[in-house]
């Protein structure tokens, strides 16, 4: 079902209807409405500008203001915590399709019209595509290790060190000597830290985290919100409309 901006505008305020859309999971409707509202505002300003002669300096000033507003929208995303809505359940489900779900087509992307829309998209898309972003992180980390062979050697060496420790711990029965076992664990931890730092494994990890974070933020901000399958969606709509209709008749 396709909503207009507010089908019950005579009896329900816009903010109440938008709150119900958020609570019911119709975030794609809010996203489309914000995009349409921004497009209407842009067309109105373009029509006004076409009928009024504007000096060149005024045009450049307006263009710079528009450019800085778009830049501010992107920069504001880096002050947002995109993982605030994540739960462990987001990583336990199925991975969304990489073609239709994650990438989509060119119509699946648009520049966010405002900071609020960009934040809405980031929070929701990070939750939806958490498994995809985790896979990209692993891919970028593997590429970083490929570009830094010493880091790959350091990672393999640290894993081999812990594997040897576990083998000899089981062989010698160190679990019967907890104090000795804890001392050896601390020694192995220090040796692992030295290996990782000396062979620049942290550099590969930082590069992978930085690139994957930027890709995640940009993709989540530009990716439009798509409808989520909800079996009770039609029923929720009917209940909302019936309830608001009853209140309107009582009033």
C-alpha positions as CSV (number, residue, x, y, z in Angstrom):
1,X,0.0,0.0,0.0
2,X,1.4,3.4,-1.0
3,X,0.8,6.2,1.5
4,X,0.4,9.8,0.6
5,X,2.2,12.3,2.8
6,X,-0.5,12.1,5.4
7,X,-3.8,10.4,4.3
8,X,-5.5,11.4,7.6
9,X,-4.2,15.0,7.6
10,X,-7.6,16.4,8.7
11,X,-7.8,14.3,11.9
12,X,-4.1,13.3,12.6
13,X,-1.2,15.7,12.9
14,X,1.8,15.1,10.7
15,X,4.1,14.3,13.6
16,X,1.7,11.8,15.0
17,X,1.4,10.0,11.7
18,X,5.2,10.0,11.3
19,X,5.6,8.6,14.8
20,X,3.2,5.8,13.9
21,X,5.2,5.1,10.7
22,X,8.4,4.8,12.7
23,X,6.9,2.5,15.4
24,X,5.3,0.3,12.7
25,X,8.5,0.0,10.7
26,X,7.4,2.0,7.6
27,X,10.7,3.9,7.5
28,X,10.8,3.7,3.7
29,X,7.6,5.8,3.6
30,X,9.3,8.5,5.7
31,X,12.4,8.3,3.5
32,X,10.4,8.8,0.3
33,X,8.3,11.6,1.8
34,X,11.4,13.5,2.8
35,X,13.0,13.1,-0.6
36,X,9.7,14.2,-2.3
37,X,9.5,17.2,0.0
38,X,13.1,18.2,-0.8
39,X,12.5,17.9,-4.5
40,X,9.4,20.1,-4.3
41,X,11.3,22.7,-2.4
42,X,14.1,22.6,-5.0
43,X,11.7,22.9,-7.9
44,X,9.9,25.8,-6.3
45,X,13.1,27.7,-5.7
46,X,14.2,27.0,-9.3
47,X,10.9,28.3,-10.7
48,X,11.3,31.5,-8.6
49,X,14.9,32.0,-9.7
50,X,13.9,31.6,-13.3
51,X,11.5,34.5,-13.1
52,X,13.8,36.9,-11.2
53,X,17.1,38.2,-12.6
54,X,19.8,37.3,-10.0
55,X,23.2,38.8,-10.2
56,X,26.2,36.5,-10.8
57,X,27.5,37.1,-7.2
58,X,24.1,36.0,-5.8
59,X,24.1,32.9,-7.9
60,X,27.6,32.0,-6.7
61,X,26.7,32.6,-3.1
62,X,23.6,30.4,-3.4
63,X,25.7,27.6,-5.1
64,X,28.3,27.8,-2.3
65,X,25.6,27.7,0.4
66,X,24.2,24.6,-1.3
67,X,27.6,23.0,-1.6
68,X,28.5,23.6,2.0
69,X,25.1,22.3,3.1
70,X,25.6,19.0,1.2
71,X,29.1,18.8,2.7
72,X,27.8,19.4,6.2
73,X,25.3,16.6,5.7
74,X,28.1,14.2,5.0
75,X,30.4,15.4,7.7
76,X,27.6,15.2,10.3
77,X,27.4,11.4,9.7
78,X,30.9,11.0,11.2
79,X,29.6,12.3,14.5
80,X,26.8,9.7,14.6
81,X,27.2,6.3,16.3
82,X,25.9,4.0,13.5
83,X,26.0,0.9,15.7
84,X,23.6,2.3,18.4
85,X,20.7,0.2,17.1
86,X,22.7,-3.0,16.4
87,X,21.9,-6.1,18.3
88,X,23.3,-9.6,18.2
89,X,20.2,-10.8,16.3
90,X,21.2,-8.6,13.4
91,X,24.2,-10.9,12.8
92,X,22.4,-14.2,13.4
93,X,19.9,-14.0,10.4
94,X,20.5,-14.5,6.8
95,X,22.8,-12.3,4.8
96,X,20.8,-10.0,2.5
97,X,21.3,-10.5,-1.2
98,X,24.4,-8.7,-2.5
99,X,22.8,-7.8,-5.9
100,X,19.2,-6.8,-5.2
101,X,19.3,-6.2,-1.5
102,X,22.7,-4.6,-0.8
103,X,23.8,-3.0,-4.1
104,X,20.6,-2.6,-6.0
105,X,20.5,-0.4,-9.1
106,X,21.1,3.3,-9.7
107,X,17.5,4.1,-8.7
108,X,18.2,2.7,-5.2
109,X,20.5,5.6,-4.4
110,X,20.0,9.3,-3.8
111,X,21.7,12.1,-2.0
112,X,20.1,12.6,1.5
113,X,18.1,15.8,1.4
114,X,18.8,16.6,5.1
115,X,20.8,15.6,8.1
116,X,17.8,13.9,9.7
117,X,17.2,11.8,6.6
118,X,20.9,10.8,6.3
119,X,20.9,9.7,10.0
120,X,17.7,7.8,9.5
121,X,19.2,5.9,6.6
122,X,22.5,5.2,8.3
123,X,20.9,3.8,11.4
124,X,18.5,1.6,9.5
125,X,20.8,0.4,6.7
126,X,23.6,-0.5,9.1
127,X,21.1,-2.6,11.0
128,X,19.7,-4.2,7.8
129,X,23.1,-4.9,6.2
130,X,25.2,-5.7,9.2
131,X,26.3,-9.0,7.9
132,X,27.2,-7.5,4.5
133,X,29.4,-4.8,6.2
134,X,31.1,-7.5,8.3
135,X,31.9,-9.4,5.2
136,X,33.4,-6.3,3.6
137,X,35.5,-5.7,6.7
138,X,37.0,-9.2,6.4
139,X,37.6,-8.7,2.7
140,X,39.4,-5.3,3.3
141,X,41.4,-6.9,6.1
142,X,42.5,-9.7,3.7
143,X,43.4,-7.2,1.1
144,X,45.5,-5.2,3.6
145,X,47.3,-8.4,4.6
146,X,48.0,-9.0,1.0
147,X,49.5,-5.6,0.6
148,X,51.6,-6.0,3.8
149,X,53.2,-9.4,3.7
150,X,55.0,-8.9,7.0
151,X,51.6,-8.3,8.7
152,X,50.4,-11.6,7.3
153,X,53.4,-13.4,8.6
154,X,52.9,-11.7,12.0
155,X,49.3,-12.8,12.1
156,X,50.1,-16.4,11.2
157,X,53.0,-16.4,13.7
158,X,50.7,-15.3,16.6
159,X,48.1,-17.8,15.7
160,X,50.8,-20.6,15.6
161,X,52.1,-19.4,18.9
162,X,48.8,-19.8,20.6
163,X,48.2,-23.2,18.9
164,X,51.6,-24.4,20.3
165,X,50.7,-23.2,23.7
166,X,47.4,-25.0,23.7
167,X,49.1,-28.2,22.5
168,X,51.7,-28.2,25.2
169,X,49.2,-27.1,27.8
170,X,47.1,-30.2,27.1
171,X,50.2,-32.4,26.9
172,X,51.7,-31.2,30.2
173,X,48.4,-30.8,32.0
174,X,48.8,-27.2,33.0
175,X,45.2,-27.0,34.1
176,X,46.4,-28.7,37.3
177,X,48.7,-25.9,38.0
178,X,46.6,-22.7,37.6
179,X,49.3,-20.3,38.8
180,X,51.9,-21.6,36.3
181,X,49.3,-21.6,33.6
182,X,48.3,-17.9,34.2
183,X,52.0,-16.9,34.2
184,X,52.6,-18.7,30.9
185,X,49.4,-17.1,29.4
186,X,50.7,-13.6,30.3
187,X,54.1,-14.4,28.7
188,X,52.4,-15.6,25.5
189,X,50.2,-12.5,25.4
190,X,53.3,-10.3,25.7
191,X,55.0,-12.2,22.9
192,X,51.9,-12.0,20.7
193,X,51.7,-8.2,21.3
194,X,55.4,-7.8,20.4
195,X,55.0,-9.8,17.2
196,X,51.9,-8.0,16.1
197,X,53.4,-4.5,16.7
198,X,56.8,-5.4,15.3
199,X,55.3,-6.8,12.0
200,X,52.7,-3.9,11.6
201,X,49.6,-6.1,11.9
202,X,47.9,-3.1,13.7
203,X,48.5,-1.1,10.5
204,X,46.7,-3.5,8.3
205,X,43.8,-3.7,10.8
206,X,43.5,0.1,11.1
207,X,43.5,0.4,7.3
208,X,40.8,-2.2,7.0
209,X,38.7,-0.6,9.7
210,X,39.1,2.9,8.3
211,X,38.2,1.9,4.7
212,X,35.3,-0.3,5.7
213,X,33.9,2.4,8.0
214,X,33.9,5.0,5.3
215,X,32.4,2.6,2.8
216,X,29.7,1.7,5.3
217,X,28.8,5.3,6.1
218,X,28.6,6.4,2.5
219,X,26.6,3.4,1.3
220,X,24.2,3.6,4.2
221,X,23.6,7.3,3.7
222,X,23.1,7.1,-0.1
223,X,21.1,3.8,-0.1
224,X,17.4,4.4,-0.1
225,X,15.3,2.6,2.5
226,X,13.4,-0.2,0.9
227,X,10.2,-1.8,2.3
228,X,10.7,-4.5,4.9
229,X,8.6,-7.7,4.7
230,X,6.1,-7.5,7.5
231,X,3.2,-10.1,7.5
232,X,1.0,-7.9,9.7
233,X,1.6,-4.8,7.7
234,X,-1.9,-4.5,6.2
235,X,-3.5,-5.4,9.5
236,X,-1.6,-2.6,11.3
237,X,-2.6,-0.1,8.6
238,X,-6.3,-1.1,9.0
239,X,-6.2,-0.9,12.8
240,X,-4.6,2.5,12.7
241,X,-7.1,3.9,10.2
242,X,-10.1,2.4,12.2
243,X,-8.8,3.8,15.5
244,X,-8.3,7.3,14.1
245,X,-11.6,7.2,12.4
246,X,-13.4,6.3,15.6
247,X,-11.6,9.2,17.4
248,X,-12.6,11.5,14.7
249,X,-16.2,10.5,14.8
250,X,-16.3,10.9,18.6
251,X,-14.8,14.4,18.3
